[in-house]
């Protein structure tokens, strides 16, 4: 491609292939106003002396103020700060109004709850075409174990970390002629589901509950008064359903009771049993967060929600407010 | 923290909170040797003129060669190039020996199969403490739709992109008193599983196959000769099992056959049915890749494999080579 044909849009897009974190850079303008903006052009430069850099468009309204500032702070944003990132990426007034700033070593605003922060002395700037490159000496820094916000191809993202060794489920390499392998998404999701359910089953077995009973009690924990038909509408996609016999069993176990009009409801011990199931499910999840990392589990959940939205066969909304019955 | 206490290890770790892509930078040394190294200090600087930067330790063996090079190329690595990243991060000789280099606009080596590439003229360097900052003018670039490799906290990672709007499954905000909400990992995995199985079920219903039959045929597609007991060892954790009645049904349907010694095997039409199921599962996966993006589905699979490894109750290895029977 000759330079004459240089396509700015395509160039931006190609640059977007390089994933970055998201930072907010802050300083105090000469008139005392706090200033701040979102930047993903941050990077580390040197360990000794500790130097970092970022760059700012020369057309930015804040360029003079940053240039004159003696100090600026870099905030590596966490997953929870996406709204903050949007606020500081816009030109709105008073971006700091809802933030409880902390005290730093300089007059540059210090924002809480970040993945990491670098308090810097503004040491030198270099010309960088339509941008100015700021280099700062890190005077102080801190870090919290909050999963960082990520930016890629113009979108926010989360990361799922790869273990050092590639993850393999089988001790054997997949036989080449076998097209059913451990990399099939449906297999991975099914096995994940059944392995988690397997851990739940210890509790369920104690109460002689089958999967379908467990699913039914969970639905009735949310949608509190349901006819058998309505209940089964929620269960249908799982391939499970409750028969009259199942209902009789759950009534005999004092887990559900029949109200006047063919409507069923959890009894107080049914409520208790369901809460016990939720507590167990949460304990399993906590354990996984411990082992896989919070950011990774968040990324997993995000992907599952997107998958669910894409494969939803039109399920009734489990959390929809009920008509009074 | 006073500067005297500046902890290099902690500083490195805090810098690692800022997520980056991974690049390989290449050039040709004055003696004609191709040189290259892995760097995550890359960033964009300017659109007009198109400038990018990266920095290199002054102690690097290649620093003089890069300094003298008229051109260097930046390769934004894809997920598939993790090994390449390791190779170029080490000091090994002949890093280029297995690479089919492509022709670029300069003498700098051009590596194929990257997410993006920037062919640059070495314009200026700036001092950056123990590093040298290289700024280059982008003369040419290209991009492929390959999910980029990501680096965070000293580990490789993959990204799961966040949609612009947060993903919510329910039209209602979760009732605060209801602790069973759509954010529970077990619920998300279960619903994902059942929604995918729901799509499979159209095919299964045509063949009057229940979930347990489907699971059994899938196992027998991989482990080809199994007794009923062995088969059920593989199914046990799903809560499903095959009864003698189920086996009789599958034999009557000509999907499996009994060999001499109580061992069962797929018939050719059983084989065909199972391959049909796999094809359907792969079609569903292809559709999801189309809708969610290849990189995101890869990240999802990676997380599921890690979850499976952490929750494995000690399942028999489905892909283990069988003893001859």
Boltz contact constraints between the chains, C-beta under 6 A:
constraints:
  - contact:
      token1: [A, 1]
      token2: [B, 140]
      max_distance: 6.0
  - contact:
      token1: [A, 8]
      token2: [B, 47]
      max_distance: 6.0
  - contact:
      token1: [A, 11]
      token2: [B, 50]
      max_distance: 6.0
  - contact:
      token1: [A, 14]
      token2: [B, 116]
      max_distance: 6.0
  - contact:
      token1: [A, 14]
      token2: [B, 141]
      max_distance: 6.0
  - contact:
      token1: [A, 14]
      token2: [B, 143]
      max_distance: 6.0
  - contact:
      token1: [A, 15]
      token2: [B, 44]
      max_distance: 6.0
  - contact:
      token1: [A, 17]
      token2: [B, 76]
      max_distance: 6.0
  - contact:
      token1: [A, 17]
      token2: [B, 115]
      max_distance: 6.0
  - contact:
      token1: [A, 17]
      token2: [B, 116]
      max_distance: 6.0
  - contact:
      token1: [A, 17]
      token2: [B, 143]
      max_distance: 6.0
  - contact:
      token1: [A, 17]
      token2: [B, 148]
      max_distance: 6.0
  - contact:
      token1: [A, 18]
      token2: [B, 21]
      max_distance: 6.0
  - contact:
      token1: [A, 18]
      token2: [B, 76]
      max_distance: 6.0
  - contact:
      token1: [A, 19]
      token2: [B, 21]
      max_distance: 6.0
  - contact:
      token1: [A, 19]
      token2: [B, 148]
      max_distance: 6.0
  - contact:
      token1: [A, 19]
      token2: [B, 150]
      max_distance: 6.0
  - contact:
      token1: [A, 21]
      token2: [B, 18]
      max_distance: 6.0
  - contact:
      token1: [A, 21]
      token2: [B, 19]
      max_distance: 6.0
  - contact:
      token1: [A, 41]
      token2: [B, 43]
      max_distance: 6.0
  - contact:
      token1: [A, 43]
      token2: [B, 41]
      max_distance: 6.0
  - contact:
      token1: [A, 43]
      token2: [B, 43]
      max_distance: 6.0
  - contact:
      token1: [A, 44]
      token2: [B, 15]
      max_distance: 6.0
  - contact:
      token1: [A, 45]
      token2: [B, 55]
      max_distance: 6.0
  - contact:
      token1: [A, 45]
      token2: [B, 128]
      max_distance: 6.0
  - contact:
      token1: [A, 45]
      token2: [B, 131]
      max_distance: 6.0
  - contact:
      token1: [A, 46]
      token2: [B, 128]
      max_distance: 6.0
  - contact:
      token1: [A, 46]
      token2: [B, 129]
      max_distance: 6.0
  - contact:
      token1: [A, 46]
      token2: [B, 130]
      max_distance: 6.0
  - contact:
      token1: [A, 46]
      token2: [B, 131]
      max_distance: 6.0
  - contact:
      token1: [A, 47]
      token2: [B, 8]
      max_distance: 6.0
  - contact:
      token1: [A, 48]
      token2: [B, 130]
      max_distance: 6.0
  - contact:
      token1: [A, 49]
      token2: [B, 129]
      max_distance: 6.0
  - contact:
      token1: [A, 50]
      token2: [B, 11]
      max_distance: 6.0
  - contact:
      token1: [A, 51]
      token2: [B, 128]
      max_distance: 6.0
  - contact:
      token1: [A, 51]
      token2: [B, 129]
      max_distance: 6.0
  - contact:
      token1: [A, 55]
      token2: [B, 45]
      max_distance: 6.0
  - contact:
      token1: [A, 76]
      token2: [B, 17]
      max_distance: 6.0
  - contact:
      token1: [A, 76]
      token2: [B, 18]
      max_distance: 6.0
  - contact:
      token1: [A, 115]
      token2: [B, 17]
      max_distance: 6.0
  - contact:
      token1: [A, 116]
      token2: [B, 14]
      max_distance: 6.0
  - contact:
      token1: [A, 116]
      token2: [B, 17]
      max_distance: 6.0
  - contact:
      token1: [A, 126]
      token2: [B, 126]
      max_distance: 6.0
  - contact:
      token1: [A, 128]
      token2: [B, 45]
      max_distance: 6.0
  - contact:
      token1: [A, 128]
      token2: [B, 46]
      max_distance: 6.0
  - contact:
      token1: [A, 128]
      token2: [B, 51]
      max_distance: 6.0
  - contact:
      token1: [A, 129]
      token2: [B, 46]
      max_distance: 6.0
  - contact:
      token1: [A, 129]
      token2: [B, 49]
      max_distance: 6.0
  - contact:
      token1: [A, 129]
      token2: [B, 51]
      max_distance: 6.0
  - contact:
      token1: [A, 130]
      token2: [B, 46]
      max_distance: 6.0
  - contact:
      token1: [A, 130]
      token2: [B, 48]
      max_distance: 6.0
  - contact:
      token1: [A, 131]
      token2: [B, 45]
      max_distance: 6.0
  - contact:
      token1: [A, 131]
      token2: [B, 46]
      max_distance: 6.0
  - contact:
      token1: [A, 140]
      token2: [B, 1]
      max_distance: 6.0
  - contact:
      token1: [A, 141]
      token2: [B, 14]
      max_distance: 6.0
  - contact:
      token1: [A, 143]
      token2: [B, 14]
      max_distance: 6.0
  - contact:
      token1: [A, 143]
      token2: [B, 17]
      max_distance: 6.0
  - contact:
      token1: [A, 148]
      token2: [B, 17]
      max_distance: 6.0
  - contact:
      token1: [A, 148]
      token2: [B, 19]
      max_distance: 6.0
  - contact:
      token1: [A, 150]
      token2: [B, 19]
      max_distance: 6.0
  - contact:
      token1: [A, 150]
      token2: [B, 159]
      max_distance: 6.0
  - contact:
      token1: [A, 152]
      token2: [B, 159]
      max_distance: 6.0
  - contact:
      token1: [A, 155]
      token2: [B, 161]
      max_distance: 6.0
  - contact:
      token1: [A, 156]
      token2: [B, 162]
      max_distance: 6.0
  - contact:
      token1: [A, 157]
      token2: [B, 159]
      max_distance: 6.0
  - contact:
      token1: [A, 157]
      token2: [B, 161]
      max_distance: 6.0
  - contact:
      token1: [A, 157]
      token2: [B, 162]
      max_distance: 6.0
  - contact:
      token1: [A, 158]
      token2: [B, 160]
      max_distance: 6.0
  - contact:
      token1: [A, 159]
      token2: [B, 150]
      max_distance: 6.0
  - contact:
      token1: [A, 159]
      token2: [B, 152]
      max_distance: 6.0
  - contact:
      token1: [A, 159]
      token2: [B, 157]
      max_distance: 6.0
  - contact:
      token1: [A, 159]
      token2: [B, 159]
      max_distance: 6.0
  - contact:
      token1: [A, 160]
      token2: [B, 158]
      max_distance: 6.0
  - contact:
      token1: [A, 160]
      token2: [B, 299]
      max_distance: 6.0
  - contact:
      token1: [A, 160]
      token2: [B, 302]
      max_distance: 6.0
  - contact:
      token1: [A, 160]
      token2: [B, 303]
      max_distance: 6.0
  - contact:
      token1: [A, 161]
      token2: [B, 155]
      max_distance: 6.0
  - contact:
      token1: [A, 161]
      token2: [B, 157]
      max_distance: 6.0
  - contact:
      token1: [A, 162]
      token2: [B, 156]
      max_distance: 6.0
  - contact:
      token1: [A, 162]
      token2: [B, 157]
      max_distance: 6.0
  - contact:
      token1: [A, 167]
      token2: [B, 305]
      max_distance: 6.0
  - contact:
      token1: [A, 167]
      token2: [B, 306]
      max_distance: 6.0
  - contact:
      token1: [A, 170]
      token2: [B, 317]
      max_distance: 6.0
  - contact:
      token1: [A, 170]
      token2: [B, 319]
      max_distance: 6.0
  - contact:
      token1: [A, 171]
      token2: [B, 317]
      max_distance: 6.0
  - contact:
      token1: [A, 172]
      token2: [B, 319]
      max_distance: 6.0
  - contact:
      token1: [A, 172]
      token2: [B, 320]
      max_distance: 6.0
  - contact:
      token1: [A, 178]
      token2: [B, 222]
      max_distance: 6.0
  - contact:
      token1: [A, 179]
      token2: [B, 278]
      max_distance: 6.0
  - contact:
      token1: [A, 180]
      token2: [B, 221]
      max_distance: 6.0
  - contact:
      token1: [A, 180]
      token2: [B, 222]
      max_distance: 6.0
  - contact:
      token1: [A, 180]
      token2: [B, 278]
      max_distance: 6.0
  - contact:
      token1: [A, 184]
      token2: [B, 281]
      max_distance: 6.0
  - contact:
      token1: [A, 185]
      token2: [B, 285]
      max_distance: 6.0
  - contact:
      token1: [A, 186]
      token2: [B, 196]
      max_distance: 6.0
  - contact:
      token1: [A, 186]
      token2: [B, 281]
      max_distance: 6.0
  - contact:
      token1: [A, 188]
      token2: [B, 301]
      max_distance: 6.0
  - contact:
      token1: [A, 188]
      token2: [B, 304]
      max_distance: 6.0
  - contact:
      token1: [A, 189]
      token2: [B, 192]
      max_distance: 6.0
  - contact:
      token1: [A, 189]
      token2: [B, 193]
      max_distance: 6.0
  - contact:
      token1: [A, 190]
      token2: [B, 193]
      max_distance: 6.0
  - contact:
      token1: [A, 191]
      token2: [B, 308]
      max_distance: 6.0
  - contact:
      token1: [A, 192]
      token2: [B, 189]
      max_distance: 6.0
  - contact:
      token1: [A, 192]
      token2: [B, 304]
      max_distance: 6.0
  - contact:
      token1: [A, 192]
      token2: [B, 307]
      max_distance: 6.0
  - contact:
      token1: [A, 192]
      token2: [B, 308]
      max_distance: 6.0
  - contact:
      token1: [A, 193]
      token2: [B, 189]
      max_distance: 6.0
  - contact:
      token1: [A, 193]
      token2: [B, 190]
      max_distance: 6.0
  - contact:
      token1: [A, 193]
      token2: [B, 193]
      max_distance: 6.0
  - contact:
      token1: [A, 194]
      token2: [B, 237]
      max_distance: 6.0
  - contact:
      token1: [A, 194]
      token2: [B, 238]
      max_distance: 6.0
  - contact:
      token1: [A, 195]
      token2: [B, 311]
      max_distance: 6.0
  - contact:
      token1: [A, 196]
      token2: [B, 186]
      max_distance: 6.0
  - contact:
      token1: [A, 198]
      token2: [B, 237]
      max_distance: 6.0
  - contact:
      token1: [A, 198]
      token2: [B, 313]
      max_distance: 6.0
  - contact:
      token1: [A, 211]
      token2: [B, 239]
      max_distance: 6.0
  - contact:
      token1: [A, 221]
      token2: [B, 180]
      max_distance: 6.0
  - contact:
      token1: [A, 222]
      token2: [B, 178]
      max_distance: 6.0
  - contact:
      token1: [A, 222]
      token2: [B, 180]
      max_distance: 6.0
  - contact:
      token1: [A, 237]
      token2: [B, 194]
      max_distance: 6.0
  - contact:
      token1: [A, 237]
      token2: [B, 198]
      max_distance: 6.0
  - contact:
      token1: [A, 238]
      token2: [B, 194]
      max_distance: 6.0
  - contact:
      token1: [A, 239]
      token2: [B, 211]
      max_distance: 6.0
  - contact:
      token1: [A, 278]
      token2: [B, 179]
      max_distance: 6.0
  - contact:
      token1: [A, 278]
      token2: [B, 180]
      max_distance: 6.0
  - contact:
      token1: [A, 281]
      token2: [B, 184]
      max_distance: 6.0
  - contact:
      token1: [A, 281]
      token2: [B, 186]
      max_distance: 6.0
  - contact:
      token1: [A, 285]
      token2: [B, 185]
      max_distance: 6.0
  - contact:
      token1: [A, 291]
      token2: [B, 310]
      max_distance: 6.0
  - contact:
      token1: [A, 292]
      token2: [B, 306]
      max_distance: 6.0
  - contact:
      token1: [A, 299]
      token2: [B, 160]
      max_distance: 6.0
  - contact:
      token1: [A, 300]
      token2: [B, 303]
      max_distance: 6.0
  - contact:
      token1: [A, 301]
      token2: [B, 188]
      max_distance: 6.0
  - contact:
      token1: [A, 302]
      token2: [B, 160]
      max_distance: 6.0
  - contact:
      token1: [A, 303]
      token2: [B, 160]
      max_distance: 6.0
  - contact:
      token1: [A, 303]
      token2: [B, 300]
      max_distance: 6.0
  - contact:
      token1: [A, 304]
      token2: [B, 188]
      max_distance: 6.0
  - contact:
      token1: [A, 304]
      token2: [B, 192]
      max_distance: 6.0
  - contact:
      token1: [A, 305]
      token2: [B, 167]
      max_distance: 6.0
  - contact:
      token1: [A, 306]
      token2: [B, 167]
      max_distance: 6.0
  - contact:
      token1: [A, 306]
      token2: [B, 292]
      max_distance: 6.0
  - contact:
      token1: [A, 307]
      token2: [B, 192]
      max_distance: 6.0
  - contact:
      token1: [A, 308]
      token2: [B, 191]
      max_distance: 6.0
  - contact:
      token1: [A, 308]
      token2: [B, 192]
      max_distance: 6.0
  - contact:
      token1: [A, 310]
      token2: [B, 291]
      max_distance: 6.0
  - contact:
      token1: [A, 311]
      token2: [B, 195]
      max_distance: 6.0
  - contact:
      token1: [A, 313]
      token2: [B, 198]
      max_distance: 6.0
  - contact:
      token1: [A, 317]
      token2: [B, 170]
      max_distance: 6.0
  - contact:
      token1: [A, 317]
      token2: [B, 171]
      max_distance: 6.0
  - contact:
      token1: [A, 319]
      token2: [B, 170]
      max_distance: 6.0
  - contact:
      token1: [A, 319]
      token2: [B, 172]
      max_distance: 6.0
  - contact:
      token1: [A, 320]
      token2: [B, 172]
      max_distance: 6.0
